[in-house]
Amino acid sequence: MAVPPPETPAPPPIVVVKLGGSVITRKREIEKLRAKVLARLAVELASIPDRRLIVLHGAGGFGHRTAARFGLNRSPAPGVAPRERARGAAIVSAEVRRLHLAVLRALVEAGASPWSTPIAHHVLQHEGRVEQVDLAPFAATLARGHMPVSFGDVVPDSAWGFSILSADTIALELARAIHPERVVFVSDVEGILSPMHGGRRTVLPAITSESIATLAPPSGAPDVTGGIRAKSSVALQIAEAGSDAGIISGLRDGALSGAIHTNVGYGSWARAAGR
C-alpha cells in the first residue's frame, strides 16, 4: 500500500507593516532620523517568527518638503518646464533612498533578513493614481525567505511626468492582490482620537467614515500624502478588500509586535467583514 506523502504545512500568514515617516523621522526637520525609535521597531519586526512580513515606510523629513516644493503631489503648474519637474523627482528619489538605506540597516542590525524591493520600476500612475502595478517582486522576495522592504516614492506618471506614490497606497494595492491577514500602519499617534471632551481625548477603537469626518486636515509639517485622514480612508478600503487594517503608535514599546498578532488593545482598526 502506497504511503501518502506528508502534508506540506501552510505558510505563515502575511502581515503588511507600514512604518510612518512621522515615527521614524523628525518630520519637521530635514533628513533627521529618530534612530532609537527605528532601532526598537526593527527589533520588534525581527522578533516575529510566525508571520511573513512585508515592510513599507514613508518619507517623513526625507522627501515631503522637496516633493511639496516641486508640486509632485499635484498636476504641473502652468509654465513649469517638464525638466524642472524631472529635476524635483530626481532629488526626492535620492532623499527617500537615503532613508531606505537607514531602514534596511536597522533591520539587518536587529537580526532580520530585509530585501530592498523598490516599487518605482513596477508602477505607472495617471494623474497621481495607480494605473498599472506589478507586485510580483514582493511574492518572489517572500518565497526566497526574505522580508520585502519598500517605500513611498516618486514614480512615472503618464499625464504629469512624475507623481507621488505613497506607501499607504502600496499597502492598499498589496491588500487587494495578496489579501494579507492584516495591515498595520505605525504612526506617532495612538490611533484616531475622539473630539475633545472634558479636557481629554480617547482613542476610538473603530475606524469608520463617521470617525474620519471628525479629523482635521493635515497641518504643520509638510505632508504630500494626506496625513491621518488619507491613511484612515485607505484603512477602510483595505478592510473592504478583506484584510483588517489598523493605526497604532510606534512610540509605545511592544505595540507593533502586539498589533501584528491582534487588533484588540492597540490603536484604531477597520475590520474586514466577517472577522
LINUR-V458511 format. One line per field, one symbol per residue. ss: DSSP state (h for helix, s for strand, l for the rest). Layout:
# LINUR-V458511
ss = ???
This chain:
# LINUR-V458511
ss = lllllllllllllsssssslhhhhslllllllslhhhhhhhhhhhhlllllssssssllhhhlhhhhhhllllllllllllhhhhhhhhhhhhhhhhhhhhhhhhhhhhhlllssslllhhhssssllsssssllhhhhhhhhlllssssslssssslllssssslhhhhhhhhhhhhlllssssssllllsslllsllsllsslsllhhhhhlllllllllllllhhhhhhhhhhhhhhlllsssssslllllhhhhhhhllllllssslllll
